[in-house]
Amino acid sequence: MQGYFAVENFWRMRALGTDFQSYLGITIILFLIPLYALFGATLFASVLSAHFAVIIGAIALWYAIFRMMRWLRTPTLIVAIAIALPLMDFLSPVLTQPGHSLRPLRWALPYLLFPLVLHCFAKALRSGPFPVCFQLGLFAGAGILWSNDAGLPLLPALLASLLLLFPLNPRALLKALAGVVSGAALSAAALLLLVTHGAPWGWITYNFSAVATDQIWYFGSWGRDTRILAPSDLVYMLDRMPNNCRIALLLMVASLPSAVLNRLRGKGAPVMTSAYVFLALAALGTALLPQIGGHIETGYNDGLLLIGFASPFIVFRARVVRLAVGIRRKVGLPTLARASAITMLVCMTVISYRTWKAIEPLDNKVFQPELGLHVPRDFARDAAAIRSLADQWRAAGLRNDRFMLSVYTSALDIVSQSQSPTPFGSIIHALGEEGRRQFNGMVAQRQVGYVTTIYPGYSPWSQWLYRANWSFFRALNHNYEPVARNGQHVLWRLRASPLPAPAEASAQCSVMQHGDSTDLFVTATGQGGMVSLSIELDPQMARQKRNILTATEISPLFEDRDFEGWGEDSLYGLPPTQSFETVVPAKPGHLSRIRLATLEPAAVPVRACRAELVAWPDLENLPGFEDFVRKQAGVPPRSS
């Protein structure tokens, strides 16, 4: 859905950084626009365009790898790519499925530029390097804005490869570097000014300050072995890597120095070797950057698989060719052709079966034109209810961007045809302190008519969302009341007046400090419920931005056998600020506890802890969306 949010806003030519923020990048979304428009500019079109774009990226990837091996001629190259694509999807679907965050397309950036890199490198050796490298820089500048993880490593990788293209010609090297840097700066600046409507600062501060500050603490998992706080912590990344990624990385690390040394000595094929170093460094940077700036996740390393396993075949090509020729002579070309055809047939059969199983039958489904796809009848009724509320809102002359705020943009937002009241499509992303304040202000200041949240029974991560963004949910409960739900969403409506303040002494919080942690013990009176905690730390704690403060919860919620926690356990991160809010469930006769600790053992001095019992509503026994709207209209619910 985050892909749809970005591509739809770009398609509507709204101002990036002011009207909306794109968490996925800039040119990666612009790359989807032609396909998105061709397929009808709907939710389905955004999904379909992402799949087509990933296929284009996969073709570029295989073209680059086979081209660098240099032992396949053009007809054979086409056949090899045709075999490799289904084989890749069969062996590792993660490389061909865009998912929510377009990872395979992010990884594809250097491969999409590969044909241009080859052309420009060859031309730079034959003629003056500055003009041709300036042209290359123009495309690299657009690549810098592709996505943070793939775009930022692109230029350093390109500059490093130029060092190997001109290892013994410093004058030509300087001209080439100047050409790439000036071209990249010009195109990146021009493109950024274009998509931000001449106001780039909003996107720059969000992308390089807010996101960078939040990513290190906001996203899980939160164990010590999930963060790279020092160079020695890279071993954690290796430990958590699956074996195939680990082997691919080791093959690349073993091959890359040989390629670099050959070029520094003036040996080796200058264009192909330099292009390989460009691809290898770009892929390595794309894998490392989000894990160094955020958290270690094995999925980031999948982009190393193919270039890693291909590295020995590229760098030690002569030996591989001799071995391949020997195998071909022993086995015979017809046998190899038959084996390839059988392999392709088996892969295509498995992929077709997997796709057929994934597609739900259209029985009991109806076509939803706003989404461009068929949906279950239950959702169609929910969509009609939301559309009815939105139509009433607009008929009353109220602003369309004040109808509904969603903690995660969903199909309900699309069918309501309303515009997000904030530049952010979701509160689950890294918004930064100012972004969260803006998002929270929408409910704290009663700025919107309705709010949708994630139903707790839909995902245990909704409980994490409460804790990570409790200021938002506390203000939501104070100013809005839940009126309907389905299996995924809860709909909240603006209250006629805010709830009264909680009773005094409704909950208590006591602090017990240990050497490298602090326990907060929480009790509640009456029926118990959600206890809001306002915590103030020593000012020194706010300065330790990378030594993340975490909270481990022990509460009645985790006594429920059906609740297994979010992620790996009941751990979550806290913002690097002196004061913050969080929440813990509590009930009479039960002592709830939150343990505050840092990843690197250190004292956690708590100056104050204030507890308030919040009257949290029952979200389980709400009517459906359609029944709520029918009740509003004085019509008996369908269920009756």
C-alpha positions in Angstrom: 0.0 0.0 0.0 2.9 2.4 0.6 3.8 1.9 -3.1 0.3 2.9 -4.1 0.4 5.9 -1.8 3.6 7.2 -3.4 2.8 6.5 -7.1 -0.7 7.9 -6.8 0.6 11.2 -5.4 3.3 11.4 -8.0 0.6 10.6 -10.7 -1.6 13.5 -9.3 1.5 15.8 -9.6 1.4 16.7 -5.9 4.4 18.3 -4.3 6.8 15.9 -2.7 7.9 17.0 0.8 4.8 19.3 1.1 1.7 17.4 0.1 3.2 13.9 0.7 6.3 12.0 1.5 7.6 9.0 -0.4 9.1 6.5 2.0 10.3 4.3 -0.9 12.2 6.9 -2.9 11.6 9.1 -5.9 12.8 7.9 -9.3 11.9 4.3 -8.4 8.3 5.5 -8.2 8.6 7.6 -11.3 9.8 4.5 -13.0 6.4 2.9 -12.3 4.3 5.8 -13.5 4.1 4.8 -17.2 3.0 1.3 -16.4 0.7 2.6 -13.6 -1.1 4.9 -16.1 -1.2 2.2 -18.8 -2.9 -0.3 -16.4 -5.6 2.2 -15.3 -4.1 4.1 -12.3 -5.8 2.0 -9.6 -4.6 -0.1 -6.7 -4.4 -3.1 -8.9 -2.5 -1.1 -11.5 0.1 -0.2 -8.9 0.6 -3.8 -7.9 0.7 -5.0 -11.6 3.2 -2.2 -12.5 5.4 -3.2 -9.6 5.5 -6.8 -10.8 6.3 -5.8 -14.4 9.0 -3.4 -13.2 10.6 -6.1 -11.1 10.7 -8.4 -14.2 12.4 -5.6 -16.1 14.9 -5.3 -13.3 15.5 -9.1 -13.3 16.1 -9.1 -17.0 18.6 -6.2 -16.6 20.3 -8.2 -13.7 20.7 -11.4 -15.8 21.8 -9.4 -18.8 24.6 -7.7 -16.8 25.8 -11.0 -15.2 25.8 -13.0 -18.5 27.3 -10.0 -20.4 30.2 -9.8 -17.9 30.9 -13.5 -18.2 31.5 -12.8 -21.9 31.1 -16.4 -23.1 27.6 -16.1 -24.3 26.8 -14.5 -27.7 23.6 -12.6 -28.3 21.2 -15.4 -29.4 22.5 -17.6 -26.6 22.3 -14.7 -24.2 18.6 -14.3 -24.9 18.0 -18.0 -24.3 20.0 -18.0 -21.1 18.0 -15.1 -19.7 14.7 -16.8 -20.7 15.9 -19.9 -18.7 17.3 -17.9 -15.8 14.2 -15.8 -15.0 11.9 -18.7 -14.1 14.8 -20.5 -12.4 15.3 -17.4 -10.2 11.7 -17.3 -9.3 11.6 -21.0 -8.6 14.7 -21.0 -6.4 14.3 -17.6 -4.6 10.9 -15.9 -5.1 12.1 -13.0 -2.9 14.1 -11.8 -5.9 11.1 -11.6 -8.1 8.3 -10.5 -5.7 8.0 -6.7 -5.1 6.2 -7.0 -1.8 5.3 -3.9 0.1 8.7 -2.2 -0.2 9.8 -2.9 -3.8 13.1 -4.5 -2.6 13.9 -6.4 -5.8 13.4 -3.2 -7.8 15.6 -1.2 -5.4 18.3 -3.8 -5.9 18.0 -3.6 -9.7 19.2 0.0 -9.9 22.9 -0.6 -10.8 21.9 -3.3 -13.3 19.4 -1.0 -15.1 22.3 1.4 -15.5 24.8 -1.3 -16.5 24.4 -1.0 -20.4 25.0 2.8 -20.1 28.0 2.2 -17.8 29.5 -0.2 -20.4 29.0 2.2 -23.2 30.3 5.3 -21.4 33.3 3.5 -20.0 34.3 2.2 -23.4 33.8 5.6 -25.0 35.7 7.4 -22.2 38.8 5.3 -23.0 38.6 6.2 -26.7 37.8 9.9 -26.4 37.8 12.7 -23.9 36.4 11.4 -20.6 34.7 14.5 -19.3 31.8 14.8 -21.8 30.8 11.2 -21.8 31.2 10.9 -18.0 29.1 14.0 -17.6 26.3 12.2 -19.6 26.8 9.2 -17.3 26.5 11.5 -14.3 23.2 12.8 -15.5 21.7 9.3 -15.2 23.6 8.6 -12.0 22.0 11.7 -10.5 18.6 10.4 -11.2 19.8 7.1 -9.7 20.8 8.8 -6.4 17.1 9.6 -5.9 16.0 6.0 -6.7 15.8 5.0 -3.0 18.0 5.7 0.0 19.5 2.2 0.3 20.2 1.8 -3.5 20.7 5.4 -4.5 23.2 6.6 -1.9 25.8 3.9 -2.6 25.5 4.3 -6.3 27.7 7.4 -6.8 30.6 6.1 -4.5 30.5 2.8 -6.4 30.6 4.6 -9.7 33.5 6.8 -8.6 35.4 3.8 -7.3 35.0 2.0 -10.6 36.4 5.1 -12.5 39.5 4.8 -10.3 40.0 1.4 -11.8 39.1 2.5 -15.3 42.0 5.0 -15.3 44.5 3.6 -12.8 47.6 4.9 -14.5 46.2 8.1 -16.0 45.5 10.6 -13.2 44.6 13.5 -15.6 41.9 11.5 -17.4 40.7 10.2 -14.0 40.2 13.7 -12.7 38.2 14.7 -15.8 36.1 11.5 -15.5 35.4 12.1 -11.8 34.6 15.8 -12.4 32.2 14.8 -15.3 30.3 12.3 -13.2 30.0 14.4 -10.1 28.9 17.6 -12.0 26.4 15.7 -14.1 25.0 13.9 -11.1 24.7 17.1 -9.1 22.9 18.9 -11.9 20.4 16.1 -12.7 19.7 15.3 -9.0 19.1 19.0 -8.2 16.9 19.6 -11.2 14.8 16.5 -10.7 14.4 17.2 -7.0 13.3 20.8 -7.7 10.8 19.4 -10.2 9.0 16.9 -8.0 9.0 19.2 -4.9 7.6 22.1 -7.0 10.7 24.1 -6.1 10.6 23.5 -2.4 13.0 20.6 -1.7 13.8 21.4 2.0 10.7 19.5 3.3 11.8 16.3 1.6 15.5 16.8 2.5 14.8 17.2 6.2 12.4 14.3 6.3 14.6 11.9 4.3 18.0 12.7 5.8 17.1 13.8 9.3 13.7 12.5 10.4 14.0 9.0 8.8 17.7 8.6 9.7 17.0 9.6 13.4 14.0 7.3 13.7 15.1 4.1 11.9 17.8 3.2 14.5 15.3 2.8 17.3 11.8 2.6 15.8 11.9 -0.7 13.9 12.3 -4.1 15.4 13.8 -6.4 16.3 15.5 -4.7 19.2 18.1 -7.1 20.5 21.7 -6.2 20.8 22.6 -8.5 18.0 20.2 -6.6 15.6 22.1 -3.3 15.6 25.5 -2.2 14.2 26.8 0.3 16.7 30.5 -0.4 16.0 32.5 -2.0 13.1 32.9 -5.2 15.2 29.1 -5.6 15.1 29.2 -6.5 11.5 29.7 -10.1 12.7 26.1 -10.0 13.9 25.0 -9.4 10.3 27.0 -12.5 9.2 25.6 -14.6 12.1 22.0 -13.8 11.1 22.6 -14.3 7.3 21.1 -17.4 5.8 23.8 -19.7 4.4 23.1 -18.9 0.7 23.7 -15.2 1.3 26.7 -15.9 3.5 28.3 -18.0 0.7 27.5 -15.3 -1.9 29.1 -12.6 0.2 32.2 -14.7 0.8 32.5 -15.4 -3.0 32.2 -11.7 -3.7 34.8 -10.8 -1.1 37.2 -13.4 -2.4 36.8 -12.2 -6.0 36.6 -8.5 -5.7 40.2 -7.9 -4.4 41.6 -9.8 -7.4 39.7 -7.6 -9.8 40.8 -4.5 -8.1 44.5 -5.5 -7.9 44.5 -6.5 -11.6 43.2 -3.0 -12.6 45.6 -1.2 -10.3 48.4 -3.0 -12.1 46.9 -1.9 -15.5 45.9 -5.5 -16.3 42.5 -7.1 -17.0 39.8 -5.9 -19.3 39.4 -2.3 -18.2 35.7 -1.8 -19.1 34.3 -5.1 -17.9 36.4 -5.3 -14.8 35.5 -1.7 -13.8 31.8 -2.4 -14.5 31.9 -5.5 -12.3 33.4 -3.5 -9.5 30.7 -0.9 -9.9 28.0 -3.6 -9.6 29.6 -5.4 -6.7 30.2 -2.2 -4.6 26.7 -0.9 -5.4 25.1 -4.2 -4.4 27.2 -4.4 -1.2 26.3 -0.8 -0.3 22.6 -1.4 -0.9 22.8 -4.4 1.5 24.8 -2.7 4.2 23.4 0.9 4.4 19.9 0.1 5.8 21.4 -2.3 8.3 24.0 0.1 9.5 21.5 3.0 9.6 18.7 0.9 11.0 18.5 -2.7 12.1 20.0 -6.0 10.9 17.5 -7.9 8.7 18.4 -11.0 6.6 16.1 -9.8 3.7 18.4 -6.9 2.9 21.2 -9.3 2.0 19.2 -11.2 -0.7 20.3 -8.6 -3.2 23.8 -10.0 -3.0 22.8 -13.5 -4.0 23.2 -13.5 -7.8 26.2 -11.0 -8.1 27.9 -12.9 -5.3 27.6 -16.3 -6.8 28.5 -14.9 -10.3 31.6 -13.1 -9.1 34.1 -16.1 -9.5 32.7 -16.7 -13.0 33.3 -13.0 -13.9 36.6 -12.4 -12.3 38.2 -15.8 -13.0 36.6 -16.0 -16.4 39.4 -17.7 -18.3 39.5 -20.7 -15.9 35.7 -21.0 -15.9 35.6 -20.9 -19.7 38.1 -23.7 -19.9 36.0 -25.7 -17.4 32.8 -25.0 -19.3 34.2 -26.0 -22.7 35.5 -29.2 -21.1 32.0 -30.0 -19.7 30.3 -29.1 -23.0 32.6 -31.5 -24.9 32.0 -34.3 -22.5 28.2 -33.9 -22.1 27.4 -32.7 -25.6 25.5 -29.6 -26.7 22.2 -31.4 -27.4 22.2 -32.9 -23.9 22.8 -29.5 -22.4 20.0 -28.0 -24.5 17.6 -30.8 -23.4 18.5 -30.3 -19.8 18.0 -26.6 -20.1 14.6 -27.0 -21.7 13.5 -29.5 -19.0 14.7 -27.2 -16.3 12.8 -24.3 -17.7 9.6 -26.5 -18.1 9.8 -27.7 -14.5 10.3 -24.2 -13.2 7.4 -22.7 -15.2 5.1 -25.6 -14.1 5.9 -25.0 -10.4 5.5 -21.2 -10.8 2.2 -21.6 -12.6 0.9 -24.0 -10.0 2.0 -21.6 -7.2 0.4 -18.7 -8.9 -2.9 -20.6 -9.5 -3.0 -21.6 -5.8 -2.4 -18.0 -4.7 -5.3 -16.7 -6.8 -8.5 -16.9 -4.9 -11.6 -18.0 -6.9 -13.9 -15.1 -8.0 -16.9 -16.8 -6.4 -18.5 -14.6 -3.8 -16.5 -11.6 -5.1 -17.5 -8.4 -6.8 -15.5 -5.9 -8.9 -14.5 -2.8 -7.0 -13.8 -0.1 -9.7 -11.9 2.3 -7.4 -9.4 -0.5 -6.7 -9.4 -2.1 -10.1 -9.9 -5.6 -8.7 -12.4 -8.1 -7.3 -13.0 -8.0 -3.6 -14.9 -10.2 -1.1 -18.5 -9.2 -0.7 -18.0 -8.3 2.9 -15.4 -5.8 2.0 -17.5 -4.4 -0.8 -20.2 -3.6 1.8 -17.6 -2.0 4.0 -16.4 0.0 1.1 -19.9 1.2 0.3 -20.4 2.3 3.9 -17.2 4.3 3.9 -18.0 5.8 0.6 -21.4 6.8 1.9 -19.8 8.5 5.0 -17.4 10.3 2.7 -20.1 11.5 0.3 -22.1 12.9 3.3 -19.0 14.7 4.5 -18.3 16.3 1.1 -22.0 17.1 0.6 -21.8 19.1 3.9 -19.1 21.3 2.2 -16.3 19.9 4.5 -12.7 19.6 3.3 -11.9 16.3 1.6 -8.5 16.1 3.3 -10.2 16.3 6.7 -12.6 13.3 6.3 -10.4 10.5 7.5 -6.9 9.8 8.9 -5.5 6.3 8.8 -2.7 4.8 10.9 -2.0 2.8 7.7 -3.3 3.8 4.3 -5.6 1.0 3.1 -8.2 0.2 0.5 -10.8 2.1 2.6 -8.9 5.3 2.0 -9.0 4.7 -1.7 -12.7 3.9 -2.0 -13.6 6.9 0.1 -11.8 9.0 -2.5 -10.5 11.2 0.3 -7.0 12.7 0.6 -4.7 12.1 3.5 -4.7 15.0 5.9 -0.9 14.6 6.5 2.0 14.0 4.1 2.5 10.5 5.6 0.6 7.5 4.4 1.1 5.7 7.7 2.2 6.1 11.3 4.1 2.8 11.2 6.9 4.4 9.2 9.8 6.5 10.5 8.3 10.0 10.6 10.8 11.8 12.9 9.8 13.8 15.9 8.2 16.7 13.9 6.4 14.3 11.6 4.9 12.4 14.6 3.9 15.7 16.2 2.1 16.7 13.0 0.4 13.3 12.8 -0.6 13.3 16.4 -1.9 16.8 16.2 -4.6 15.7 13.8 -6.4 13.8 16.6 -5.2 15.9 19.5 -6.6 19.0 17.9 -9.7 17.2 16.5 -8.9 18.0 12.9 -10.5 15.1 11.2 -13.9 13.5 11.2 -12.9 9.8 11.3 -9.8 7.7 12.0 -9.1 4.1 11.1 -6.7 2.0 13.2 -5.6 -1.6 13.0 -7.9 -4.1 14.8 -5.9 -5.7 17.5 -7.1 -9.2 16.6 -5.7 -8.7 13.0 -2.1 -8.5 14.0 -0.1 -8.6 17.2 1.9 -5.7 15.8 -1.0 -3.5 16.6 0.0 -3.8 20.2 3.5 -2.6 19.4 1.9 0.3 17.5 0.1 1.4 20.7 3.4 1.4 22.6 5.5 3.1 20.0 2.9 5.8 19.3 1.0 6.0 22.6 0.7 9.8 22.4 -1.3 9.4 19.3 -3.6 6.7 20.6 -4.1 8.4 24.0 -5.3 11.6 22.1 -7.4 9.4 19.8 -9.2 7.8 22.7 -9.7 11.2 24.3 -11.3 12.8 21.3 -12.7 10.0 19.2 -15.0 7.0 19.9 -14.8 3.6 18.1 -18.0 3.0 16.2 -17.4 0.1 13.9 -14.9 -2.6 12.9 -14.2 -5.3 10.4 -11.5 -8.0 10.5 -8.7 -5.5 9.9 -9.8 -2.0 10.8 -11.5 -0.1 13.6 -13.4 3.1 12.6 -13.3 5.9 15.1 -15.6 9.0 15.0 -15.0 12.4 16.5 -16.7 12.7 19.9 -19.2 15.5 20.5 -16.8 16.5 23.4 -13.6 15.1 24.7 -13.6 12.6 27.5 -13.1 13.9 31.0 -9.6 13.7 32.6 -8.8 10.4 34.4 -9.5 10.3 38.1 -6.6 11.1 40.5 -4.7 8.2 41.9 -6.2 5.8 39.3 -2.8 4.2 38.8 0.6 4.3 40.4 4.1 3.9 39.0 7.1 3.2 41.3 10.7 3.3 40.1 13.5 0.8 41.0 16.9 1.5 39.5 19.5 -1.2 39.0 23.0 -0.9 37.8 22.3 -1.1 34.0 18.5 -1.0 34.0 15.4 0.5 35.6 12.2 -1.2 36.5 8.8 0.6 36.4 6.2 -1.2 38.5 2.6 -0.2 37.6 -0.6 -0.9 39.5 -4.2 0.2 38.7 -7.4 0.6 40.7 -11.0 -0.3 39.9 -11.4 -2.5 36.8 -7.9 -1.8 35.6 -7.2 -1.2 31.9 -4.5 0.7 29.9 -2.2 2.7 32.0 -0.6 5.7 30.4 3.0 6.4 31.5 4.7 9.8 31.2 8.4 9.2 31.8 11.2 11.7 32.2 14.8 10.7 32.0 18.1 12.3 32.9 19.1 14.8 30.1 22.2 12.7 29.4 20.0 9.9 28.1 18.6 11.9 25.3 22.1 12.4 23.8 22.8 8.7 23.4 20.9 8.4 20.1 22.6 5.2 18.9 22.7 3.4 22.3 19.0 2.6 21.9 16.7 2.7 25.0 14.4 -0.3 25.0 11.4 -1.4 27.1 10.6 -5.0 28.0 7.0 -5.5 29.2 5.6 -8.0 31.7 1.8 -7.4 31.9 -1.6 -9.3 31.8 -1.5 -9.1 28.0 1.4 -11.6 28.0 -0.5 -14.0 30.3 -3.0 -14.6 27.5 -1.9 -17.9 25.9 -3.3 -16.7 22.5 -1.0 -13.7 22.4 2.6 -14.6 21.4 3.9 -11.0 21.3 5.1 -8.9 18.4 8.2 -10.1 16.6 10.4 -12.2 18.9 9.3 -11.0 22.3 7.8 -8.1 24.3 10.7 -5.8 23.6 10.3 -2.4 21.8 12.4 0.7 21.2 11.9 4.1 22.8 12.7 7.6 21.3 16.0 9.2 22.1 14.3 12.1 24.0 14.3 13.2 27.6 10.6 12.7 28.0 8.2 10.3 26.3 5.0 8.4 26.8 4.2 4.7 26.6 1.5 2.4 27.8 1.1 -0.9 29.7 -2.0 -2.9 30.5 -2.7 -3.4 34.2 -5.4 -4.9 36.4 -6.1 -4.9 40.2 -4.0 -7.4 42.1 -1.5 -7.7 39.4 1.9 -5.9 39.2 2.8 -4.9 35.6 6.4 -4.1 34.9 8.4 -2.3 32.3 12.1 -2.8 32.3 14.1 0.1 30.7 17.6 -0.8 29.5 20.0 0.3 26.8 21.6 -2.0 24.2 25.1 -1.2 25.5 24.8 -1.7 29.3 24.4 1.7 31.0 22.5 3.3 33.8 19.0 4.5 33.0 18.2 7.3 35.5 14.5 8.1 35.6 13.6 11.5 37.1 9.9 11.0 37.1 7.2 8.5 36.2 3.5 9.6 36.1 0.7 7.0 35.6 -2.9 7.5 34.5 -5.5 4.9 34.1 -7.1 5.3 30.6 -10.7 4.1 30.1 -9.9 2.1 26.9 -13.0 1.1 24.9 -14.1 -2.4 24.0 -13.0 -2.9 20.3 -14.2 -6.5 20.1 -18.0 -6.1 20.2 -18.4 -3.2 17.7 -20.9 -3.3 14.8 -19.8 -3.8 11.2 -19.2 -0.8 9.0 -22.4 -1.3 7.1 -24.5 -1.7 10.2 -23.1 1.5 11.7 -24.0 3.5 8.6 -27.5 1.9 8.5 -28.0 2.8 12.1 -26.9 6.4 11.4 -29.6 6.5 8.7 -32.2 5.0 11.0 -32.3 1.8 9.0 -32.3 -1.6 10.9 -29.0 -3.4 10.6 -28.7 -6.1 7.9 -28.0 -8.8 10.6 -31.5 -8.3 12.0 
